[in-house]
């Protein structure tokens, strides 16, 4: 069975008005504390670079450009950019008008 390596590419796609996109850019060495409410109902794509997801246990998982994930209810502590280049995280969620339905 062939493996498809095409990235979703949220930033390069037309997004229907029912959805909202925002971008989080982490500079080299930056840490973004994890707050569960920020990731509720959000589809996440690593657009560029690498991120280390630090869990409450102290374990870290590396996420790379093209990875698609769901961080809702993840026992995370922080997202780290340990690389010398920028890391770009794209967040796709329902627009506020859709969430209030």
C-alpha positions in Angstrom: 0.0 0.0 0.0 1.6 3.3 -1.0 2.3 6.0 1.7 1.0 9.4 0.8 3.5 12.2 1.8 1.5 15.2 0.7 1.1 17.8 3.5 -2.3 19.2 4.3 -0.9 22.8 4.0 -3.5 24.7 5.9 -1.8 28.1 5.1 -1.9 27.4 1.4 -5.5 26.4 1.3 -8.8 28.4 1.0 -10.4 28.2 4.4 -14.2 28.2 4.6 -15.7 31.0 6.7 -16.9 28.5 9.3 -13.2 28.1 10.3 -10.5 30.4 11.7 -6.8 30.1 11.2 -4.1 31.5 13.4 -0.3 31.1 13.4 2.0 30.7 16.3 5.7 31.4 15.6 8.3 30.2 18.1 11.8 31.7 17.7 14.9 29.6 18.4 15.0 28.6 22.1 11.5 29.9 22.8 9.0 28.0 25.0 5.2 28.3 24.8 3.5 27.1 28.0 0.6 24.8 27.3 -2.8 26.0 28.4 -5.5 23.4 27.6 -8.1 26.1 26.7 -5.8 27.4 23.9 -5.9 24.0 22.1 -9.5 23.0 22.7 -11.2 22.1 19.4 -8.1 23.0 17.4 -6.5 21.0 14.6 -2.7 21.7 14.6 -0.2 21.5 11.7 3.5 22.1 12.1 4.1 24.3 9.1 7.8 24.8 9.4 10.6 23.7 11.7 10.5 21.3 14.7 8.7 21.5 18.0 9.3 19.4 21.1 6.1 18.7 23.0 6.9 18.4 26.7 4.5 16.3 28.7 3.8 16.5 32.5 5.8 13.3 32.9 8.9 15.2 31.5 8.9 13.1 28.3 9.3 15.0 25.1 8.0 14.2 21.7 9.5 15.8 18.5 7.0 17.1 16.0 8.2 18.2 12.5 7.0 20.2 9.5 4.0 18.4 8.0 2.9 16.8 11.2 -0.9 17.1 11.9 -2.1 16.6 15.4 -4.8 17.3 18.0 -3.6 18.7 21.4 -6.9 18.8 23.1 -6.7 17.0 26.5 -3.0 16.1 26.1 -1.2 16.1 29.4 1.3 18.6 28.1 3.4 21.2 29.9 4.9 23.2 27.1 6.0 23.4 23.4 9.7 24.1 22.8 11.6 25.2 19.8 15.1 23.8 20.4 16.3 24.4 16.9 18.2 27.4 15.5 15.4 28.3 13.1 11.8 29.5 13.5 9.1 27.0 14.1 5.7 27.8 12.7 2.5 26.2 14.1 -0.8 26.7 12.3 -4.0 26.3 14.3 -7.4 25.6 12.6 -10.5 25.9 14.6 -14.2 26.6 14.2 -14.9 30.3 14.0 -16.5 31.9 17.1 -19.9 32.0 15.4 -19.7 28.3 14.8 -18.6 27.5 18.3 -21.6 29.3 19.8 -24.2 27.2 18.0 
